[in-house]
C-alpha cells in the first residue's frame, strides 16, 4: 500500500499513522506532543495535514491506500503560527540563560512558524519551581505538551507524572472570534493545567530521567545540569551505555571544566529519545573517569612479571570492550594463561548448551519484545536486572494491547502495574524447570516433545490412570414361563482402568505454579507474536545446562522467540571472544579491573591505574547481538591494556586497531572502527555498528529432552529467600563509581517481609548464609513482596561469594534499631 505525502509516494503497512510514515521517509511534519512508539495525545495539534482535502491530525490518523496528504500548505502554517503564539503567551523571555536554549523545540517551532507578533494576552499565574531530587521542574517554562506524562506511562511503565490544575484565569471567550479553533483549544487547555507527581508533592519514580530528555522546553531538567552550561557550547560524543547489556546509543555532552581549567568535563548524557531509552545509570552515572598519570615503575613491574612467567591467571570482569577481551585472549595464548571470569563463563556454558540443542543462537532481539503481543518473562527480577528491557515489555503491553506472564520468586508491584493482562506468578525457587515444561506442554507443536511429556506423566503420576465403573450390556439366555429359551440384555457396571486426557496432564504444571488456565486462554485470544525473555537466574542455576536444553526445545518447537539477557555490559562479547577457565592455576594472578596479586584497575588501591569506559574507544556486543561502537569522552593519562600488550610483543598503535581483528568464526566482521555507524534513522531503523553473523552458530540441533526432576529451595523456620541482585540503577562496582549513584551497600527487604520481622529502614541486621555472616543496614523496598536481595556493587564487600546461584536460604537477625 502507498500514500502520497507532499508529492512523494510512501509505502506503508496497514494501521500506520501518517506522521510515522512521513518520518520514516524524511518528510518533515511539525509535532510537539507526539512521541514515536507512544500513544497520540493531540495536545499540540501542530501535526495537522490535509488528507484527501480534509484537515486531520497526522499523529492519530491512519493512512489509507492511495491517500494524498499535504503538510506544507500555507493555510496549515497560518494555523500553526497561531498555536505557537498561544504557547508563547506569558512564556518567560529568558532564552539567554535557559538550559534548553539552542535545542528548544518551542524556540525552533516559533521561528519555523514565523511568529513575529503577539495578538493575545491573559494575566499570568505564580508558578514556583519544584525540586524533585534528581529532576527539577520550572512550571513557567512548561507548555503542557504532556510528553513527560506519555513517556512515563507508555514506555517506562511508572506513570509517575500527570496533569494537575494550574489555577489560571479562563480564556476570554471573545478571543474565539479572533483566533483559530485549534489555537483557542490549546490555549484554553494550557490555562487549566500544569505537570505534577501522580501521588503527593514528591516525585516517586526510578529517576530514569527520560522525562527531562523528551521535554521540548527547559521545564524538566536534571538538577545537576541546571544552570551549568549553555546547550550550544557542548560537544556531543556518540557512545554506548557502558553500564548494562542494552549498550544503548547515548551521547556524552562535554566542554571545558572552566575558564582557567580547559580540561574537558562531561556535563550530562543525552539521547535520541524517540528510539533510544536510557536507564538511570546511563543518564546520571557518567563521571566514572579515572584520573591518572603514567606510573612507569608499576608498569615495568607488571611487564617483568609477565616476562618472568610469574603471571599464570588473569581475572577480569565483563565491563570491558571487545578489543580488550581480544587482547586478553592474545595474552592467554602467548603466555599460556588461565582467563577467569566466572560470570561470563556461566553465561557462555549456558549459551553453548542452548546452541547445541537448538542448532542456532537465541533468535529474538529487543525489537521483537516491543512488537510482541504475548510475552513471558522468567529468570530475572526484570526492573532491577534489566530496566531498559522492562521499558520494552511495558511498551509492548500498552501499545500492542499485549498480555503475558511474569514469573519470579520475588513479586514486583511495579511490574504488576504494567497491565491487568500481564499475570505475575510468584513461584518457588527451583520451579524454573517446571515453568519450561508448562510452556512446552502448552505451546509445543512437536509430537516427540508431547510424547515424552505424556510418557513422563504415565510413569511418574499414578493419578494419570484411574478406575471407573463402565456400564456394559451383556446378552444372556433365559427360559420364559413356557420353557422356551429367550435372549435378554442385562446392564452391568464393570470396573475399568482409563488414562486421563492430555489436557488434564497439562493442568498439573499450571496448578503447581498457581496459574489460572482459563484466564490464560482468554489472554491468548487473537495473539500471534510470542517472545520469551530469560535472565541470569537461569545461567547461575544449579541445573543450568538442563534449563538450557529445555529452553532450546521452547525455541525450536513453540511459537516463542527466545531472548537471553546477558548479565553485564559485554558478557556476550567476552563469551564469544575469550576461552575461559573454571579455576585458577598455581601462580600469580593479574586482576584487570578486579583484585589480584597485581591489580590493574580503575578502582582505588590498584597497583596500576586503568582507564574507565568513558575514556576508551572500542565496541560492545549488546543483547541484540549487535556490535556497537563507543567513543572516548575524556582523555586518560595512564596506561591502557594495549600498552601492556605492545610491551609484551604485540604491535597495534591503538586499541581500536583490534576492532577489525575480532574473530570472524564467532560472527564478527573485519570492519575498521572508524567505519562503524552509530545512529537511528528518522524512521527508527538501527544504524549502529553491525549485526553478528548468526550463520556461524548454525548446526544440527540435538533437541535433547530431559526428564523432569524438581529441586525446590523453600524457606523453613527462620529462613528467608535471599536474592543476589542490585537496585535498578546499579549494575556493579563500575556504576557505583558515579557521584550521582554512589552509595553504601545494604540489604533490600520487601515491605511484607520487613513487617513480619519487625524491621524498619536503617535497622542493623546480621545476615547468616551457610555459616558466613555479614552485618548490614536495612532498606525496605516497597516495590517488592515476598523476599529480599543482597547487592554486589560495593567493592569493599564481596557478597557474590555468599552465593552459588542467585537464590540462597539465609537467616536475618535484628541487632540494632534505627533511632532516628
C-alpha positions in Angstrom: 0.0 0.0 0.0 1.2 3.6 -0.7 0.3 7.1 0.4 1.4 10.2 -1.4 2.8 12.8 1.1 3.8 16.2 -0.3 4.1 14.5 -3.7 6.3 11.6 -2.5 5.0 8.0 -2.8 5.5 6.3 0.6 4.9 2.6 1.2 3.2 1.6 4.5 1.6 -1.2 6.3 -2.0 -1.3 7.5 -2.6 0.6 10.7 0.3 3.0 10.5 -0.2 6.7 11.3 0.6 9.3 8.7 3.2 11.1 10.9 5.3 7.9 11.4 5.2 7.2 7.6 6.4 10.7 7.0 9.2 10.5 9.5 10.4 7.2 8.0 10.6 8.9 4.6 12.4 12.0 6.0 9.3 14.2 5.3 9.0 17.0 7.9 5.7 17.4 9.7 5.9 19.5 12.9 4.8 17.9 16.1 5.5 18.8 19.7 3.4 16.4 21.8 3.8 13.2 19.8 6.5 10.6 20.7 7.3 7.7 18.3 6.2 4.5 19.9 3.8 6.1 22.3 0.1 7.0 22.3 -1.0 10.1 20.4 -2.5 12.8 22.7 -3.4 15.6 20.4 -2.1 18.0 23.0 -0.4 20.4 20.5 -2.2 19.8 17.1 0.8 21.1 15.2 0.8 18.0 13.1 -2.3 19.0 11.2 -2.3 18.0 7.5 -4.8 17.8 4.6 -5.6 14.2 3.7 -7.7 13.9 0.6 -8.7 17.6 1.1 -9.8 17.2 4.7 -7.9 18.6 7.7 -6.8 15.8 10.1 -4.0 15.3 12.7 -1.3 13.1 11.3 -0.3 11.7 14.7 -3.6 9.8 15.1 -4.8 9.4 11.6 -4.1 6.0 9.9 -3.1 6.1 6.3 -5.3 4.6 3.6 -4.1 3.2 0.3 -4.0 5.9 -2.3 -4.5 8.7 0.1 -3.0 12.1 -0.8 -1.5 14.1 2.0 -0.3 17.7 2.1 1.6 19.1 5.1 3.3 22.2 3.8 0.3 24.3 2.7 0.2 28.0 3.7 -3.2 27.7 5.4 -1.7 25.0 7.7 1.3 27.1 8.6 -1.0 30.0 9.4 -2.9 27.9 11.9 0.4 26.6 13.3 1.5 30.2 13.7 -1.5 30.9 15.9 -0.8 27.8 18.0 2.8 28.9 18.6 1.6 32.4 19.5 -0.7 30.8 22.2 2.2 28.8 23.6 4.3 32.0 23.8 1.7 33.9 25.9 3.4 34.7 29.2 6.3 32.4 28.4 9.3 33.8 30.2 11.8 35.6 27.9 14.9 34.0 29.4 16.3 32.2 26.4 19.7 33.6 27.1 20.0 31.7 30.4 17.6 28.8 29.8 19.2 25.4 29.9 17.3 24.3 26.7 18.1 27.3 24.6 19.7 26.2 21.4 17.9 22.9 21.4 14.4 24.1 22.5 11.6 22.9 20.3 9.4 25.8 21.3 12.1 28.1 20.1 12.5 26.1 16.9 8.8 25.9 16.0 8.3 29.6 16.9 10.8 30.5 14.3 9.7 27.8 11.8 6.1 29.1 12.1 7.3 32.7 11.6 5.8 34.1 14.7 6.7 37.8 14.8 3.7 39.2 16.7 1.6 38.6 19.8 -2.1 39.4 19.5 -3.4 37.8 22.6 -2.9 38.2 26.4 -4.0 37.0 29.8 -2.9 37.5 33.4 -0.1 35.3 34.4 -0.1 33.0 37.5 2.6 32.4 40.1 4.3 29.1 39.4 7.0 28.3 41.9 9.9 26.0 41.0 9.7 22.4 42.1 12.7 20.3 43.3 12.1 16.6 42.8 15.5 15.2 43.8 17.5 14.5 40.6 14.9 16.4 38.5 13.8 20.0 38.7 10.6 21.4 37.3 10.1 25.0 36.2 6.3 25.3 35.5 6.8 28.8 34.0 8.6 27.1 31.1 6.1 24.2 30.8 3.8 24.2 27.7 1.9 21.1 29.0 2.7 19.1 25.8 2.3 16.0 28.1 5.3 14.3 26.6 6.7 13.6 30.1 3.3 12.0 31.1 3.2 10.0 27.9 6.7 8.6 28.0 6.5 7.7 31.7 3.2 5.8 31.1 3.7 4.2 27.6 7.5 3.5 27.7 8.8 3.4 31.3 5.7 2.0 32.9 5.7 4.1 36.0 3.0 6.7 35.4 4.7 8.9 37.9 3.5 12.2 36.3 0.1 13.6 35.5 -1.6 16.9 34.6 -2.6 18.9 37.7 -4.7 22.1 38.0 -2.9 25.3 37.1 -5.4 27.7 38.7 -5.1 30.2 35.8 -7.8 32.5 34.5 -10.1 31.2 31.9 -9.5 32.4 28.4 -11.8 35.3 27.3 -14.4 33.9 25.0 -14.2 36.9 22.8 -10.8 35.6 21.6 -12.7 32.8 20.0 -13.6 35.1 17.1 -10.1 36.4 16.5 -8.0 33.2 16.6 -8.1 29.8 15.0 -10.1 26.9 16.6 -7.0 24.8 17.4 -5.1 27.7 18.9 -8.0 28.6 21.1 -8.4 25.0 22.3 -4.7 24.7 23.0 -4.7 27.9 25.0 -7.8 27.0 26.9 -6.3 23.7 28.0 -3.0 25.3 28.7 -4.6 27.7 31.2 -6.1 24.8 33.1 -3.1 22.5 33.6 0.5 22.0 34.7 2.5 18.9 35.4 2.9 17.3 38.8 3.6 14.0 40.5 0.9 11.4 40.3 0.9 10.9 44.1 1.6 13.7 46.6 4.0 16.5 46.2 7.2 14.5 45.7 8.2 12.5 42.6 8.1 8.8 43.3 9.9 7.0 40.5 13.1 5.3 39.4 14.6 8.6 38.1 15.5 7.3 34.7 15.4 10.9 33.5 13.6 10.2 30.3 11.1 13.0 31.1 13.9 15.5 31.1 15.1 14.2 27.7 11.7 14.4 26.0 10.8 17.8 27.5 10.8 20.2 24.5 11.5 23.3 26.7 13.6 23.7 29.8 10.7 22.9 32.2 12.0 19.5 33.2 15.8 19.3 33.7 18.4 17.3 35.5 19.1 19.1 38.8 22.9 18.8 38.4 22.9 20.1 34.9 20.6 23.1 35.5 22.4 26.4 35.0 25.7 24.7 34.5 26.2 25.2 30.7 24.6 26.6 27.6 23.5 23.7 25.3 25.2 25.1 22.2 28.6 25.1 24.0 28.5 21.3 24.4 30.2 18.9 22.1 28.3 15.6 21.7 30.4 12.4 21.8 28.4 9.4 20.5 28.8 6.4 22.7 27.1 3.3 24.1 25.7 2.7 27.5 28.6 1.2 29.4 26.6 0.0 32.4 24.2 -2.6 31.1 23.9 -5.1 28.2 21.5 -2.9 26.2 24.6 -0.8 25.3 22.0 1.8 24.1 23.1 4.8 22.0 23.8 7.8 24.1 25.9 11.0 24.0 28.5 12.4 26.4 28.0 16.2 26.2 31.3 17.7 27.1 33.1 21.1 27.2 36.0 22.5 29.3 35.7 22.4 33.0 36.0 26.2 33.4 37.7 29.4 32.3 41.0 28.7 33.9 40.7 24.9 33.6 40.5 23.8 30.0 40.4 20.1 30.7 37.2 18.5 29.2 34.4 17.6 31.5 31.2 15.6 31.0 28.2 17.9 31.8 25.4 15.5 31.0 24.3 12.5 29.0 21.7 12.9 26.3 19.9 10.5 24.0 17.8 10.2 20.8 14.7 9.8 22.9 12.4 8.7 20.1 14.3 5.4 19.7 16.9 5.1 22.5 15.6 5.0 26.0 18.2 5.2 28.8 18.2 3.9 32.4 19.3 5.9 35.4 22.8 4.6 35.4 23.3 5.5 31.8 21.9 9.0 32.2 23.4 10.0 35.5 26.3 7.6 36.0 28.7 9.4 33.7 31.5 10.7 35.9 33.4 7.4 36.2 36.6 8.6 34.7 40.0 7.7 36.3 42.4 10.5 37.0 45.9 9.0 36.4 49.4 9.7 35.1 51.8 7.1 33.7 53.3 5.1 36.6 56.3 3.7 34.8 57.7 1.9 37.8 54.4 -0.1 38.3 54.0 -0.7 34.6 57.5 -2.1 34.3 56.9 -4.3 37.3 53.9 -5.8 35.6 55.8 -6.3 32.3 58.5 -8.1 34.2 56.0 -10.4 35.9 54.8 -11.5 32.5 58.3 -11.8 31.1 59.4 -14.0 34.0 56.3 -16.1 33.5 55.1 -15.5 37.0 51.6 -14.4 35.9 49.5 -17.5 35.4 46.0 -16.2 35.6 44.1 -13.0 34.6 40.9 -12.4 36.5 38.6 -9.8 34.9 35.0 -8.7 34.6 32.7 -8.0 31.7 32.8 -4.2 31.9 35.3 -4.1 29.1 35.3 -3.7 25.3 35.6 -6.4 22.7 39.0 -5.1 21.9 40.2 -5.5 25.4 38.7 -9.0 25.5 40.7 -9.9 22.4 43.9 -8.5 23.9 43.4 -10.7 27.0 42.8 -13.7 24.7 46.0 -13.0 22.9 47.9 -12.8 26.2 46.4 -16.1 27.2 47.7 -17.8 24.1 51.1 -16.2 24.2 51.8 -16.9 27.9 49.6 -20.0 28.4 47.4 -18.2 30.9 44.0 -19.0 32.5 41.4 -16.3 31.9 39.0 -16.2 34.9 35.6 -14.5 34.6 33.0 -16.6 36.4 30.0 -14.6 35.4 30.8 -14.7 31.7 31.7 -18.4 32.0 28.3 -19.3 33.4 26.6 -17.4 30.5 28.9 -19.0 28.0 28.3 -22.5 29.2 24.5 -21.9 29.2 24.6 -20.3 25.7 26.7 -23.2 24.3 24.3 -25.8 25.7 21.4 -23.8 24.2 23.0 -23.6 20.8 23.9 -27.3 20.8 20.3 -28.2 21.4 18.6 -25.5 19.3 21.0 -25.5 16.4 21.2 -21.7 16.4 21.7 -18.6 18.5 18.8 -17.3 20.6 16.6 -15.8 17.9 14.9 -12.7 19.4 16.1 -9.1 19.7 14.7 -6.4 21.9 12.6 -5.1 19.0 10.8 -8.4 19.0 9.8 -7.7 22.6 8.3 -4.3 21.7 6.4 -5.8 18.7 5.1 -8.8 20.6 1.5 -9.2 21.8 2.2 -12.1 24.2 5.3 -12.1 26.5 6.7 -14.5 29.1 9.4 -13.2 31.3 11.3 -15.6 33.6 14.6 -15.9 35.4 15.1 -12.2 36.1 13.9 -9.6 38.6 13.1 -7.6 35.5 13.1 -3.9 36.6 16.2 -4.5 38.7 18.3 -6.6 36.4 17.3 -5.0 33.1 15.4 -1.7 33.4 15.7 -1.0 29.7 14.1 -4.3 28.9 11.3 -3.6 31.4 10.5 -0.4 29.4 10.2 -2.5 26.2 7.9 -5.1 28.0 5.7 -2.3 29.2 5.6 -0.6 25.8 4.5 -3.9 24.2 1.7 -4.4 26.8 0.5 -0.8 26.4 0.8 -0.2 22.7 0.0 -3.6 21.4 -2.7 -4.4 23.9 -0.4 -7.2 24.8 -0.6 -9.9 27.5 1.6 -12.4 29.2 3.1 -13.9 32.3 5.9 -12.7 34.6 7.5 -15.5 36.6 9.7 -14.8 39.6 10.1 -16.0 43.2 10.1 -12.3 44.3 7.0 -10.3 43.4 7.4 -6.8 41.9 4.5 -4.4 42.4 5.9 -2.2 39.7 5.6 -4.9 37.1 2.0 -5.6 38.3 1.1 -2.1 37.4 2.0 -2.5 33.8 -1.2 -4.2 32.7 -4.0 -6.2 34.2 -3.3 -8.7 31.4 0.3 -9.3 32.5 -0.1 -12.0 35.1 2.5 -12.0 37.9 3.3 -15.6 39.1 5.3 -15.7 42.3 6.7 -19.2 42.3 9.1 -21.2 44.4 12.8 -21.0 43.7 13.5 -24.3 41.8 10.3 -24.1 39.8 12.2 -22.7 36.8 12.3 -26.2 35.2 8.6 -26.7 35.8 7.8 -23.4 34.1 9.6 -24.6 30.9 7.7 -27.9 31.0 4.5 -25.9 31.3 5.4 -23.8 28.2 6.3 -26.9 26.3 3.1 -28.7 27.2 1.0 -25.6 26.5 2.6 -24.4 23.2 4.8 -27.1 21.7 3.8 -28.4 18.2 6.5 -31.1 18.2 4.9 -34.5 18.5 8.0 -36.0 20.0 8.0 -33.5 22.8 4.4 -34.2 23.5 5.1 -37.9 23.6 8.0 -37.5 26.0 5.8 -35.5 28.3 2.9 -37.9 28.1 5.3 -40.8 28.9 6.6 -38.9 31.9 3.1 -38.4 33.3 2.2 -42.0 32.9 5.3 -43.1 34.6 5.6 -40.6 37.4 2.0 -39.7 38.1 -0.3 -42.5 39.2 -3.3 -40.2 39.1 -3.0 -40.2 35.3 -4.7 -43.6 35.4 -7.9 -44.1 37.3 -10.6 -46.7 37.8 -14.1 -46.0 36.7 -17.3 -48.2 36.6 -18.2 -48.6 33.0 -21.7 -49.5 32.0 -21.8 -52.5 29.7 -24.6 -54.6 28.2 -24.4 -58.4 28.4 -26.6 -60.9 26.5 -27.9 -63.9 28.4 -30.1 -66.8 27.5 -33.0 -67.4 29.8 -36.2 -69.5 29.7 -39.6 -68.0 29.7 -42.6 -69.3 31.6 -43.3 -71.8 28.8 -39.8 -73.1 28.9 -38.6 -71.5 25.7 -35.0 -70.1 25.5 -35.0 -66.3 25.2 -32.1 -63.9 24.6 -32.1 -61.0 27.0 -29.8 -57.9 27.5 -28.6 -57.1 31.0 -26.9 -53.8 32.1 -23.9 -54.2 34.3 -21.2 -51.9 35.9 -17.7 -53.2 35.2 -14.5 -51.6 36.8 -12.1 -50.3 34.1 -8.7 -48.6 34.1 -8.5 -45.5 31.9 -5.9 -42.8 31.2 -6.8 -39.2 31.8 -7.0 -36.7 28.9 -3.7 -35.0 27.9 -5.4 -31.6 28.8 -5.7 -32.8 32.4 -2.0 -33.6 32.3 -1.2 -30.1 31.2 -3.1 -28.6 34.0 -0.8 -30.3 36.5 2.1 -27.9 35.9 -0.2 -24.9 35.8 -1.8 -26.0 39.0 1.6 -26.4 40.7 2.6 -22.9 39.5 -0.7 -21.4 40.7 -1.8 -20.4 37.1 -5.4 -20.0 36.1 -5.5 -21.7 32.7 -9.0 -20.4 31.9 -7.7 -16.8 32.3 -4.6 -17.7 30.3 -6.8 -19.0 27.5 -8.6 -15.6 27.5 -5.4 -13.7 27.3 -4.2 -15.8 24.4 -7.1 -15.0 22.2 -6.0 -13.4 18.9 -2.3 -13.3 20.0 0.2 -14.1 17.3 3.6 -12.7 18.2 5.2 -14.5 21.1 8.5 -13.7 22.9 10.1 -15.4 25.9 12.6 -13.2 27.9 15.1 -15.1 30.1 17.6 -13.7 32.6 20.5 -14.6 34.8 18.7 -16.8 37.3 18.9 -19.5 34.6 22.6 -19.1 33.9 23.6 -19.4 37.6 21.1 -22.2 38.3 22.4 -25.4 39.7 20.6 -27.1 36.8 21.6 -24.5 34.2 22.5 -27.0 31.4 19.2 -28.8 31.8 17.3 -25.5 31.6 19.3 -24.5 28.5 18.2 -27.8 26.8 14.6 -27.2 27.7 14.8 -23.6 26.6 16.2 -24.8 23.2 13.1 -27.0 22.8 10.9 -24.0 23.5 12.7 -22.1 20.7 12.5 -25.0 18.2 9.0 -26.3 19.0 6.8 -23.5 20.1 5.8 -20.1 18.6 8.0 -18.3 21.1 11.1 -16.4 20.0 13.7 -16.6 22.8 15.6 -13.6 24.2 18.6 -14.1 26.5 19.7 -11.1 28.5 23.5 -11.2 29.2 24.3 -10.3 32.8 26.6 -7.4 32.3 27.6 -4.8 29.6 29.8 -7.0 27.5 29.1 -10.5 28.9 28.1 -11.7 25.4 31.3 -10.2 23.8 33.6 -11.8 26.4 31.8 -15.2 26.0 32.3 -15.1 22.2 36.0 -13.9 22.3 37.6 -15.5 25.3 38.4 -19.1 26.2 37.6 -19.0 29.9 38.8 -21.4 32.7 36.8 -22.6 35.7 39.6 -22.2 38.2 43.0 -20.5 38.7 46.2 -22.4 38.5 49.1 -22.0 40.8 51.0 -18.8 40.3 50.3 -15.1 40.4 47.0 -13.5 39.2 46.7 -10.3 37.3 43.5 -8.6 38.3 42.2 -6.5 35.4 39.5 -4.3 36.9 39.4 -6.9 39.6 41.6 -7.7 42.6 44.7 -9.8 42.1 48.2 -10.3 43.2 48.9 -7.4 40.9 45.8 -5.1 40.3 45.5 -3.2 37.1 42.2 -1.3 37.7 40.2 1.9 37.5 39.3 1.3 41.2 41.1 2.6 44.3 44.1 0.9 45.7 45.2 -0.6 42.4 48.9 -1.2 41.7 48.4 0.3 38.3 45.6 2.6 37.1 43.5 1.5 34.1 41.1 3.6 32.1 37.4 3.8 32.6 34.9 3.0 29.9 34.2 6.7 29.3 37.9 7.1 28.4 38.0 4.4 25.8 37.2 3.8 22.2 36.0 0.3 21.3 33.0 -1.9 20.8 30.5 -3.9 22.8 28.4 -6.9 21.7 25.0 -5.9 23.1 22.0 -8.1 23.9 20.6 -7.7 20.4 23.8 -9.5 19.1 24.9 -6.2 17.6 28.5 -4.9 17.7 28.1 -1.3 18.7 30.8 1.4 19.0 31.6 3.7 21.9 33.9 6.7 21.8 36.1 8.2 24.5 34.6 11.3 26.1 37.6 12.1 28.2 41.4 11.6 28.0 43.3 9.1 30.1 46.8 9.9 31.3 47.8 6.4 32.4 48.5 3.1 30.6 45.9 1.3 28.6 45.7 -2.5 28.3 47.0 -2.1 24.8 50.2 -0.5 26.1 50.8 -3.7 28.1 50.2 -5.9 25.1 52.6 -3.8 23.0 55.3 -4.0 25.7 54.9 -7.8 25.6 55.4 -8.2 21.9 52.2 -7.2 20.2 52.1 -4.2 17.8 48.9 -2.2 17.5 49.1 1.5 17.9 45.6 1.9 19.2 43.2 -0.4 21.0 40.7 0.1 18.2 43.2 -1.4 15.7 41.9 -4.7 17.1 38.3 -4.0 16.0 38.8 -5.4 12.5 40.6 -8.4 14.0 37.7 -9.6 16.2 37.1 -13.4 15.5 35.3 -14.0 12.2 34.4 -17.5 13.2 32.4 -16.1 16.1 30.3 -13.8 13.8 32.4 -10.6 13.9 33.3 -8.8 10.7 36.7 -7.3 9.7 35.4 -3.7 9.7 37.6 -0.8 10.8 36.3 1.0 14.0 36.1 4.4 12.1 33.8 2.8 9.6 31.2 1.8 12.2 28.0 3.9 12.2 26.1 4.8 15.4 22.7 6.4 14.9 19.0 5.7 14.3 17.2 7.0 11.2 14.1 9.2 11.4 12.0 6.1 11.0 13.8 4.3 13.8 16.0 1.9 11.7 19.1 1.0 13.7 22.3 2.0 12.0 24.5 1.1 14.9 27.6 -0.9 14.1 26.6 -4.3 12.6 24.8 -7.5 13.4 26.7 -10.5 14.5 26.8 -13.1 11.7 24.4 -15.7 13.2 25.2 -18.3 10.5 28.4 -19.1 12.4 26.2 -20.8 15.0 24.0 -22.9 12.7 24.4 -26.6 13.4 22.3 -29.8 13.6 20.1 -29.4 16.7 20.4 -32.2 19.3 16.9 -31.3 20.7 17.6 -33.4 23.8 14.7 -34.0 26.0 15.4 -34.3 29.7 13.2 -35.9 32.3 11.6 -33.5 34.9 13.3 -33.5 38.3 12.2 -30.6 40.5 14.6 -29.3 43.1 12.7 -26.7 45.2 14.5 -24.2 47.5 11.9 -23.5 50.1 12.4 -21.4 53.3 11.8 -23.2 56.6 11.5 -21.9 60.1 13.5 -18.7 60.3 14.9 -18.8 56.8 14.3 -16.1 54.2 14.8 -16.4 50.4 17.7 -14.1 49.6 18.5 -13.0 46.1 21.8 -11.7 44.6 20.7 -8.5 42.8 21.4 -4.8 42.7 18.8 -2.0 42.8 17.6 -0.9 39.3 20.2 1.9 38.9 23.2 -0.2 40.0 24.9 -2.7 37.7 28.0 -3.4 39.8 31.1 -1.6 41.1 31.5 0.3 37.9 28.2 2.2 38.2 28.8 2.8 41.9 31.8 4.9 41.0 29.5 7.7 39.7 28.8 10.5 42.1 25.1 10.6 41.5 24.7 6.9 42.2 27.4 6.0 44.7 26.1 4.6 48.0 26.9 2.2 50.7 25.7 -1.4 50.5 22.5 -2.5 52.2 20.1 -5.4 52.3 16.9 -4.7 50.4 13.8 -6.3 52.1 10.2 -6.4 50.8 7.7 -4.5 52.9 5.7 -7.5 53.9 8.8 -9.4 55.0 10.0 -6.3 56.9 6.7 -6.2 58.7 6.9 -9.9 59.6 10.4 -9.5 61.0 9.6 -6.1 62.7 12.3 -4.3 60.6 12.4 -0.7 59.5 14.7 1.4 57.3 18.2 1.7 58.5 17.9 -1.0 61.2 21.1 -3.1 61.5 20.8 -6.8 60.9 23.1 -9.8 60.9 22.8 -12.0 57.8 23.9 -15.6 58.0 24.4 -17.7 54.9 25.9 -21.1 55.1 27.8 -20.2 58.3 29.1 -16.9 56.8 28.0 -13.7 58.5 27.7 -10.1 57.4 26.1 -7.1 59.2 24.2 -4.5 57.0 21.6 -1.9 57.3 18.1 -2.5 56.0 16.4 -0.8 53.1 12.7 -1.5 53.0 11.7 -1.8 49.3 8.1 -1.0 48.9 8.1 -2.2 45.2 8.8 -5.8 46.2 7.0 -8.5 48.0 7.9 -12.0 49.3 11.7 -11.7 49.5 15.0 -9.8 50.0 18.0 -9.1 47.9 21.7 -8.6 48.7 23.5 -6.2 46.3 27.1 -6.7 45.0 28.1 -3.2 43.9 30.3 -2.4 46.8 34.0 -3.1 46.0 34.8 -3.4 49.7 32.4 -6.4 50.4 32.4 -9.5 48.2 28.8 -10.5 48.6 28.9 -12.7 45.5 31.0 -15.2 47.4 27.9 -15.9 49.6 26.0 -17.3 46.5 26.4 -20.5 44.5 23.4 -19.5 42.5 21.2 -16.4 42.5 19.0 -17.6 45.4 20.1 -18.9 48.8 18.4 -19.5 52.1 19.5 -17.1 54.8 18.7 -16.0 58.3 18.5 -12.4 59.4 18.6 -11.2 63.0 18.0 -7.6 64.1 21.0 -6.4 66.1 20.4 -2.6 66.1 17.3 -0.3 65.7 17.2 2.9 63.7 16.9 5.6 66.4 16.1 8.5 64.0 
